[in-house]
Structure formats: structure tokens, C-alpha cells
Amino acid sequence: MQEVGEGLMEETEDRRRRKIGLVIAGFVGGAAVAITAAAAPFVFPAMRKICLPYVPATQEQVGNVFKLLQGRTGTLVDLGSGDGRIVIAAAKQGFQAVGYELNPWLVWYSRLSAIRHGVYGKARFYRKDLFRANFAELDNIVIFGVPQLMPLLEEKLSRELQRSARVVACRFSFPTWLPAQTIEAGVDSVWSYEAKDIVMRYLWED
């Protein structure tokens, strides 16, 4: 009788442990789902013709961009502006700064960040597809691209840039343009291109 009682107690204890395990697993799983849902708008790109994953620029990348924009003024647009750090830094340096980004969560985050940094109204952010934008009147363009994007963007910019514009590419260079300046720094590398050289070459080849 004692052995039967002990067996029942062990079975009851096993069931209790399994229930606790299921509760813990459910809690951990629910927490993981919640964290993923909260982070997804920032980590995953919005639907685009070409996927531009959100990878925040490092401080070195931001610094390198503005080294190649020294002496420049006027308008500046960051294509795929992410969390807005390039645009906000540009606004602080006196540029009329705009960010184009398709992910609506990042657009709103950038606007809030502009308020926090005291440049609201000087740094503007729009939900916009870069392939539907017109670059004809822009002075400075910054792009953190991916390899499959650069040839298409190169063709579009060649048709639309004004002669005085400058383009700064980060992480990946344009496939056929010759850079005017380069800062080699691994993943923080940047290249600048002068539109007057690009436009003349495009017209010549056309």
C-alpha cells in the first residue's frame, strides 16, 4: 500500500513539473513573440523594389560622410534614411536635410529623434520610394545601398542630377562611376562623386 501511495505521489509530482514546464515555455515563447513584434518594424525593411535592410550607420560612417561633404551647403537627401541619424547630423551642420524612407515606423522614429535633437523643422522625413523621387534640384545625395541597387540608382541619377550636385555612397560604390574622393575604411568606406563628371559621361555615351 505504501508503494502504491509513493507511486501516486511521484506521478502527481511529475504532472506538476510538466505543467510548470509548459507555463515557463509558454511565457518564454510569448515574450519572444512580443519582442519580435516590437522589433520587426525596425529590423525588417518595408516592401521595396529592392530590399534595403535597416543597418544603423556607425559613428565612423557618419563622420566619413561629412568629411566628403566638407564645404558643401544647400539641400541634402539621405536615400533609405533609416533611423535618421545622417539627416539629423546634416541639419545640425546647416543643410536643408531630408530623409526618404519606406518603413513608416522608422519615419516616425526619425521625426521623434529630430525633436529630441532640437532640429525639428530642419530635418524632415518622408515615406517615399527613392525610385519615384526626383533628384533634379538636389545639391547633395547620400545613399547607404546594397550591390543590386547601385546599377539601377546609377542610371536614374545619371539622368536627373544637376551639374553641381555631389553624391556620397556608403558601404558599396557605384559600379561604373569614377569617384572623386574615397575614404577606405572597410564597412565604413565612403565614395563621393561629382555630378558634372557623371552627367557629361552619360550624355557622351548616350
Buried (B, 14 or more C-beta within 10 A) or exposed (E): EEEEEEEEEEEEEEEEEEEEEEEEEEEEEEEEEEEEEEEEBBEBBBEBEBEBEBBEBEEBBBBBBBEBBEEBEBBBBBBBBBBBBBBBBBBBEEBBBBBBBBBEBBBBBBBEBBEEBEBBEBBBBBBBEBEEBEBEEBBBBBBBBBEEBBEBBBEBBBEBBEEEBBBBBBBBBBEEBEBBBBBEEEEBBBBBBBBBBBBEBBEEEE
